Amino acid sequence: MLHIPRVQSGQRFQIPAALVNAVADLDRASRENRWGSAREAIRDAPQATVVKVKNLTGAARSRFSVLGIEDPMVDPSTDQAAALHDVKITGETPALADHLGKFCILLQPLGANEVGDAVVAGVTWAQVDMDAGTGGTGPSAETLTEAQADALTESQADAMTEGLAAVDSDYVDIADGETDHLVPRSNGCARILWSADTTGVVWAIIRIGNPKVEGVPPRKFELKDTLTPGGTATAYQMPWSGSAYVTDTSEEFEVVDTLGTYRGRAKGTEHGSYGEAAWSEEAQRWEITQIEPHALRIKCQVDMGSGLSTTDSTITVDNVLIMQPTGAILLAEVTEIDNNFDWEADDDARVDAVWDEAAQAWSPTQVKCKAGS
């Protein structure tokens, strides 16, 4: 054991080599301990890109699996100190309606209900089904409920069921119900930095939190109010639910018919006119680009017990059917048509009529002649 004697000020003494070495060792140990503590603090500090996630998918998941981000494991309103100590979240099986742009990649295998590390932002490995973006494997017509399908025009149904066709394969996001891989999406929140191939399910290096920068996307809507040519109307937004565009009556906005060519039905006992609007940066407003067409030609039947006479100013009708254009809707229930040509007909006689835009009324073009006339 090294003995270090005490000395007085001004006293001459010889410093042993062993003493110098001991002091050097003590200094080195102090430095290493100081930097080691700093490294420990950095390692233990909460990370913005890697967080703890609890696997709530109901099954074991392998490393690099995709989980949809749900809720914090600890609610700040319940235990603020524990919640804010670091970020811990729960992860579910990805669902388009809830997790588009909200997912993480596991950095370790996790059993059901186990907690481990996951990447929520930054660069990581992941698997991508490159074919999903070009093979039309998105939602199909079969995923719509009967009620939803009945409420759509043919053109709307086609637009809703295009799936993932023709998307930009440089960007990826979740696939509905898939934990094994991501799929190309033009609005994906992750960008592919490198991929092993351009077809099939391949390994790729992606950067999460790198969405494609584009203009404001168009909005699907359902009219809340009646729209007249050149007018403005309040509409409800129709966000994508994962299988169809569904009206959200809590989200209203104004749409404008800039071209003065559209008429639209207000939402009531029947659905309001469906349409799409684009944001005009110059005018700072949502301008209608397409809308369900309203009927221009109909056929119906006289609904007058004693028949139609030339002195009747209007024709009471029922059994109205839309003839043109395809996919059109009636702006209002048709029960009367002007008898502006003094027609005469039996009860239940067929009546053909066209929409008179100038008069904003239905005008008969043909009425089946009265029997014996």
VOBABA-340374 format. One record per residue: residue in three letters; x negated, y, z negated of N, C-alpha, C, CB in turn. Coordinates in steps of 0.2 Angstrom, whole numbers, plus 5000, padded with zeros to 4 digits. Glycine has a CB too. Example, Ala and Ser with C-alpha at 12.3 -4.5 7.8 and 13.67 -1.06 7.14 Angstrom:
2
Ala493449724961493849784961493449844961494349784955 Ser493649894965493249954964493650004961493049974971 
END
This chain:
373
Met499649945000500050005000499650065000500550004994 Leu499750115005499350175005499550224999499450205012 His498950244996499050294990498850364993498550274984 Ile499250404992499150474994499050524988499750504999 Pro498450544986498350584980498650654981497650584978 Arg498750684976499050754976498350804975499550774970 Val498350864979497750904978498050974977497350904985 Gln497551014975497651084973497451134979497351104967 Ser497751194979497551244984496851254984498051304984 Gly496451254989495751274990495351214988495651324985 Gln495551154986495151094984494951064991495551044980 Arg494351044992494051004997494250934996493351014998 Phe494550905002494650835002494550805009495350814999 Gln494550745009494450705016495050665017493850655016 Ile495350675023495950645025495850575028496350685030 Pro496050525025495950455027496250445034496150405022 Ala496050405038496350385045496950355044495850345049 Ala497050315038497650275037498250325035497550235031 Leu498050385032498550435031498850465037498250485026 Val498350485041498550515048498950475052497950535052 Asn498850405052499250355056499950355053498850295056 Ala499950355046500650345043501050405044500550335035 Val500750465044501150525046501450525053500750585045 Ala500950495058501150495065501750445066500550475069 Asp501650385062502250335062502850365060502050275058 Leu502850405054503450435051503750485056503250465045 Asp503350525060503650575064503950535070503050615067 Arg503650485073503950445078504550415077503450395081 Ala504650385071505250355068505850405068505150325062 Ser505650465065506150525065506450545071505850585061 Arg505950555076506150575083506650515086505550585088 Glu506450455086506850405089507550395085506450335088 Asn507550405079508150405075508650465077508050405068 Arg508350525079508750585081509050575088508350645080 Trp508650545092508850535099509350475099508350525104 Gly509250425095509650365095510350385093509350315090 Ser510350435088511050455085511450495090510950495079 Ala511050535094511350575100511650525105510850625103 Arg511250475107511450425112512150395109510950375113 Glu512150375103512750345100513350385100512550325092 Ala513250455099513750505099514050505106513550565096 Ile513550505111513850515118514250455120513250525123 Arg513950395118514250325120514950325117513850275118 Asp515050345110515650335107516150395108515550335099 Ala515950445112516450505113516950475118516050565116 Pro517550505117518050485122517850505129518750525120 Gln518050455134517850465141518450495145517550405144 Ala518350535150518850565154519050515160518750635157 Thr518550475161518650425167518850355165518150435172 Val518550335160518650265157519050265151518050225156 Val519650235150520050235144520250165142520650275145 Lys520550155136520750095134521450085136520750095126 Val521650025139522250015141522549945138522250005149 Lys523149945137523449875134523849845140523949895128 Asn523749785141524049745147524749725145523549685148 Leu525249765147525949745146526249715152526349805144 Thr525849685156526149655162526449585161525649645168 Gly526349555155526649495153526249435155527349485156 Ala525649445158525149395160524449415160525349365168 Ala524049365160523249385160523149415167522849325159 Arg522649465166522449495172521649495173522749575172 Ser521449495179520749485180520349555180520549445186 Arg519749555180519349615181519549645188518649605181 Phe519649715189519849755195520549745196519349725200 Ser520949715192521649715193521949785193522049675188 Val522549795196522849865196523449865191523049885203 Leu523449915187524049915182524349985183523749905175 Gly524949995182525350055182525250085176526050055185 Ile525150155175525050185169525750205166524650255169 Glu525850185160526550195157526450255151526750135154 Asp526350235145526350275139525750275135526950265135 Pro525650325131525050315126525250265121524950385122 Met524750225119524750175114525050205107524150135113 Val524850265106525050295100525350365102524450305095 Asp525950375099526350435101526050485096527050425100 Pro525850545099525650605095526150625090525450655099 Ser526750615091527250635087527350595081527950645090 Thr527050535081527050485076526450485072527150415079 Asp525850485075525250485072524750535076524950415070 Gln524750595075524350645079523650625079524550715077 Ala523350615073522650605072522450545075522450595064 Ala522750495075522550425078522650435086523050365076 Ala523150475088523350475095522750515099523950505097 Leu522550575095522050625098521350605097522150685096 His521250545094520550525093520250505099520550465088 Asp520650465103520350445110521050435114519850395110 Val520950415121521450405125521550325126521350435132 Lys522150305123522350235124523050235127522350195117 Ile523050195133523750195136523950125137523650225143 Thr524550115139524850055141524950045148525550035138 Gly524849985151524849975158525349915160524149955161 Glu525749935165526349885167526149865174526949915167 Thr526549815177526549795184526749855188526949735185 Pro526349875193526449935197527149935200525949945202 Ala527549985200528149995203528150065207528749995198 Leu528350065213528350125217528750185214528650115224 Ala529350165211529750215208529450255202530450185206 Asp528950215199528650245192527950265193528850195187 His527550225197526850225196526450255202526550155195 Leu526750275207526450305213525950365211526850325219 Gly525350355212524850405210524650395202525050475211 Lys524950345199524850335192524650265190525450355187 Phe523950255192523750185191523050185188523750145197 Cys522850125186522150115183521850045186522050115175 Ile521150045186520849985188520449955182520349995194 Leu520649885180520349855174519549845175520649795173 Leu519149855170518449845171518249775167518049905167 Gln518749745165518649675161519349635162518449685154 Pro519249575161519849535161520249545155519649455162 Leu520849545155521349555149521849505149521549625149 Gly521949475143522549435142523149475141522449385136 Ala523749445141524349485140524349515133524949435140 Asn524449575133524449615126523749635124524849585121 Glu523249615127522549635125522349705127522049585128 Val521849735124521649805125520949795128521749845119 Gly520849835133520149845136520049905140520049785140 Asp519449905143519249965147519549965154518549975148 Ala519750025157520050035163519850105166520750025163 Val519750105173519550175176520250205178519150155182 Val520250265176520850305178520650365183521250335172 Ala520050375183519750425188519050415189519850505185 Gly518850435196518150425197518050365202517750415191 Val517450335203517250285208517250215205516550305211 Thr517550175208517550105206517650055212518150095201 Trp517549995210517749935215518449925214517249875214 Ala518749905220519449885220519549835226519949945219 Gln520149805226520349765232520849805236520549695231 Val520849805242521349835246521549795252521049905249 Asp522249785253522549755258522549795264523249725256 Met522049795268522049845274522549835279521349835277 Asp522849775280523349765284524049785282523449685286 Ala524149805276524849825274524949895277524849835266 Gly524449935279524649995282524849995289524050045281 Thr524749945292524849945299525349885301524249935303 Gly525549845296525949785298526749795296525749725294 Gly526849855294527549875292527849835286528049865298 Thr527349825281527549775275527949815270526949745273 Gly528149875271528449915266529149895265528449995268 Pro529549935261530249915260530649905266530549975256 Ser531049855267531449845273532149855272531349775275 Ala532549845277533249865276533549815271533649855283 Glu533249755271533549705266533549725259533249635267 Thr533049775257533049795250533549845248532349825249 Leu533949875253534449925251535049885249534649965257 Thr535349915244536049885241536549895246536249915234 Glu537049855246537649865251537949935251538149815250 Ala537949955244538250025244537850075247538450045236 Gln537150075246536650115248536650115256535950105246 Ala536650055259536650045266537350075269536649975268 Asp537850065266538550095268538550175269539150075264 Ala538150205264538150275263537650305268537950295256 Leu537250265272536750295277536950295284536150265276 Thr536750345288536850335295536350295298536850405298 Glu536450265304535950225307535250255307536150205314 Ser535250325309534550355310534250365303534650425313 Gln534650375297534350375291534050315288534850405286 Ala534450255290534250195288533550175291534750135289 Asp533550195297532850175301532350215298532950195308 Ala532450285296531950325293531750295286532150395293 Met532150275283532050245276531650185276532650245272 Thr531750145281531450075281530850065285531950025283 Glu530450125287529850125291529350095287529750185294 Gly529350095280528850065276528250105276528749995277 Leu527650065277527050095277526750095284526550055272 Ala527150095289526850095296526450155297527450075301 Ala525950145301525550205304525350255298525950245309 Val525050225293524750275288524050285289524950245281 Asp523750335285523050345286522650295281522850425284 Ser522250255284521950205280521350225276521750145284 Asp521250285276520650315272520950325264520450375274 Tyr521550325263521850335257522250275255522250405257 Val522250265248522650205246522950225239522150145244 Asp523450185238523850185231524150115230524450245232 Ile524650115225524850055223525350015228525250065216 Ala525349955227525849915231526449895226525549855235 Asp527049895228527549885223527549815221528249895227 Gly527449805214527449735211526749695212527949695214 Glu526249735214525649695215525049725210525349705223 Thr524749675207524249695203523549675206524349665196 Asp523549635211522949615214522549665218523049545218 His522949705221522649755226523049815227522549715233 Leu522649865231523049925233523149925240522549985231 Val523549975243523749975250523650045253524449945251 Pro523450045259523350115262524050155262523150105270 Arg524050215260524550265260524350335262524950255253 Ser524750365266524550435268524550475262524950455274 Asn524950465257524950505251524650475245525650525250 Gly524150435247523850395241523350445237523350335244 Cys523250425231522850475226522150445226523150475219 Ala521950395230521250375229521050365237521250305226 Arg520350385237520050385244519550325245519750445246 Ile519550285250519150235252518450265254519350185257 Leu517950255250517250275251516850225256516850295245 Trp517050165255516750105259517150045258515950095256 Ser517250015263517649945263517249895267518349955266 Ala517349835265516949775268517249765275517049715264 Asp517849785277518149765283518749815284518349695284 Thr518949815290519549855291520249815292519449895298 Thr520149755291520749705291520749665285520849665298 Gly521349635283521349585278521249615271520849535279 Val521249575266521149595259520449605258521549555254 Val520149655257519449665256519249705250519149705263 Trp518549695248518249735243518149805246517649705240 Ala518249855241518149925243517849965237518749955247 Ile517450015239517350065234517750125235516550085235 Ile518150145230518650195230518550255225519350165229 Arg518750305226518750365221519450385219518350425224 Ile519650365213520250385211520350455209520450335205 Gly520950485210520950555209520750605215520650575203 Asn520750575221520550605227521050605232519850575230 Pro521650635230522250635235522050675242522850665232 Lys522450655247522350695253522650755253522650645259 Val522350815254522550875254522950895260522050935253 Glu523650905259524050925265524550975263524450855267 Gly524950995268525451045266526051015262525751075272 Val526451055260527051035256527450985260527551095254 Pro527550925257527950875261528650895261527850805257 Pro529050865267529750885268530150855262529950865275 Arg530750875261531150855256531850825259531350905251 Lys532050765257532650735259533150765254532650655259 Phe533750785257534250815252534950785254534250885253 Glu535450805249536150795250536450865248536450735246 Leu536850885253537150955252537650955245537550975258 Lys537551005241538051015236538651055238537651045230 Asp538451105242538951155245539051145252538751225243 Thr539551175255539751175262539151225266540451205263 Leu538951195271538451235275538851255282537851195277 Thr538751315284539051345290538451365294539551405289 Pro538451365301537951385305537551455303538151385312 Gly536951445302536551505300536551525293536751565304 Gly536951485289537051495282536551465277537651475280 Thr536651475271536151445266536651405261535851505262 Ala536451355259536851305254536351275249537151255258 Thr536651265243536351225238536351155239536651245231 Ala535751115238535751045240535351015234535351035246 Tyr535550945233535150905229534550865232535650855226 Gln534050865228533450825231533650755231532850845226 Met533350715235533350645236532750605236533750625242 Pro532450595230531750565230531750495232531450575223 Trp531250465234531150395235531150355229530550375240 Ser531650305228531650265222531250195223532450245221 Gly530950185228530650125229530950075234530550085223 Ser531650095236532050055241532450095245532450005237 Ala532550155242533050205246532950275243533750185245 Tyr533150325247533150395244533850405240533150445250 Val533750425234534350425230534450495227534250375224 Thr535050515228535250585226535050595218535950605227 Asp534750655216534650675210534950735208533850685208 Thr535550735205535950795204535650845199536650775202 Ser535150825196534850875191534250915195534450835186 Glu534150905201533650935205533950975211533050895207 Glu534151035210534451075215533951125218535051115212 Phe534051145225533651195228534051215234532951165231 Glu533851275237534251305242533951285249534251385242 Val534351275254534151255261534451305266534351185263 Val534151325271534351375276534351345283533851435276 Asp534951355286534951345293534651395298535751325295 Thr534051395299533651445302533951455310532951435302 Leu534051395313534251405320535051415321534151335323 Gly535451415316536151425316536551375320536251495320 Thr536251315320536651255323536951205319536051225328 Tyr536851205313537151155308537751165304536551135304 Arg538151115304538751125299538651065294539451115303 Gly538851075288538751025283539251015278538051035279 Arg539450955276539950945271539650945264540250875272 Ala540050975259539950975252540050915249540351035249 Lys539650895244539750835240540450845236539150825235 Gly540850785237541450785233541650715232541950825237 Thr542250695234542450625234542050585239543150615235 Glu541850615244541350585249540650615248541550605256 His540150585250539450615249539350675253538950555251 Gly538950715251538750775255538350755261538450835251 Ser538350805266537850785272537150775269537950845277 Tyr536850725272536150705271535750745276536050635271 Gly535150765274534750795279533950805276534950865280 Glu533550835280532850845278532750925279532450805282 Ala532350945275532051015275531351025275532451065270 Ala531051075278530351085278530251155275530051075285 Trp529651155271529451215268529151265273529051205262 Ser529451325273529151375277528651425273529651425281 Glu528051425274527551465270527651535272526851445272 Glu527851555278527951625280528551655277527951625288 Ala529151615277529751635275529851625267530351605279 Gln529451575265529451555258530151525256529351615253 Arg530351475260531051445259531051375263531651495262 Trp531551335261531651275263532151275269531951225258 Glu531851265275532251265281532451195284531851305287 Ile533051195286533351125288533051105295534151125288 Thr532751045295532551025301532950965305531850995300 Gln533350935301533850885303534450875298533550825305 Ile535050855300535550845296536050795299535950915294 Glu536450765295536950715298537450755303537350685292 Pro537550735309537950775313538650765311537850745320 His539050815312539750815311540150795317540050885308 Ala540750765316541050735322541250785327541750705319 Leu541250775333541450815339541950785343540850825343 Arg542150725342542650695346542950635341542450665353 Ile543650635341543950585337544550565341544250615330 Lys544850505338545450475340545850465334545350415345 Cys546550475335546950465329547650445332546950525324 Gln548150445327548850425329549350475326549050355327 Val549850495330550350535327550750505321550950545333 Asp550750545316551150515310551750565308550550525304 Met552250555313552850595312553450555314552850665317 Gly553850535309554350485309554750495315554750485303 Ser554950555317555450575322555050585329555850635321 Gly554350575328553950595334553750665335554350565341 Leu553350675340553150745341553550775347552350745343 Ser553750835345554150875351553750935353554850895348 Thr553950965358553551015361553651085357553851035368 Thr554051085353554151145348553751135342554951145346 Asp553451085341553051075335552351115336552950995333 Ser552151155331551551195332550951155330551551255328 Thr551051095326550451055324550650985325550251075317 Ile550150945325550250865326550050835319549950835332 Thr550450805315550250775309549950705311550850765304 Val549350685309549050625311548750585306548450645316 Asp548650525307548250475302547850425306548750435298 Asn547550385303547050335306546550365311547550285310 Val546150415308545650445311545050405312545550515308 Leu544750405318544150365320543650415323544250305324 Ile543050415321542550455325542350425331541950475320 Met542350465336542050435343541350455345542550455348 Gln541250515343540550545345540450605340540550575352 Pro539750615339539150575341539050515336538550615341 Thr538650475338538450415334538250435327537950375337 Gly538450405322538250415315538550485312537550425315 Ala539050515315539350575313539850565307539750605318 Ile539950615303540450615298540950675299540050625291 Leu541450665296542050715296541850775290542750685295 Leu541850835292541750885287542250895282541650955291 Ala542850875284543450875280543950825282543750945279 Glu544450805278544950755280545350785286545350735274 Val545550745291545950775296546650745296545650755303 Thr547150795294547850775294548250805299548050785287 Glu548050865301548450905306547950925312548750965303 Ile548250925318547950955324548451005327547650895329 Asp548151055330548551105333548851075339548151175335 Asn549551085340549851065346549851125351550651045345 Asn549251145353549151205357549351195365548451225357 Phe549551135367549751125374550451095374549251075377 Asp550851105368551551085368551651015370551951125372 Trp551250965367551350895369551950865366550750855366 Glu552150815369552750775366552550705366553350785371 Ala552750665360552450595359552850565354551750595358 Asp552850495354553250455349552750455343553350385352 Asp553050425338552650415332552150355333553150395326 Asp551550365330551050315331550750325338551250245330 Ala550850375342550550375348549850405347550950435353 Arg549450375352548650395352548550465353548250345356 Val548150495350547950565351547150575351548250615345 Asp546850605356546150615357546050685356545850595364 Ala545550705352545450775351544650795350545750795344 Val544450855352543850875351543750935347543550895358 Trp543150945344543051005339542951065343542450985335 Asp543351115342543351185345542951225340544051205347 Glu542251235342541851275338542051345337541151275340 Ala542351375342542551445342543151455338542751465349 Ala543651405338544251405334544151375327544851375337 Gln543551335326543351295320543951255318543151345314 Ala544251215323544851175322544751125328545451215323 Trp545151065327545251015331545751025337545450945328 Ser545551015343546051035349546150965352545651085353 Pro546850945353546950885357546750895364547750865356 Thr546450835367546350835374546850785378545650815375 Gln547050735374547550695377548050665372547150635380 Val548650655373549150625369549550575373549650685366 Lys549650515371550050465374550750495375550050395371 Cys550950485382551650515383552150475380551750505391 Lys552750515378553350485375553650435380553850545373 Ala553850385377554150325380554750355384554350265376 Gly554750335391555350355395555250425398555950355392 Ser554650455397554550525400554150515406554250575395 
END
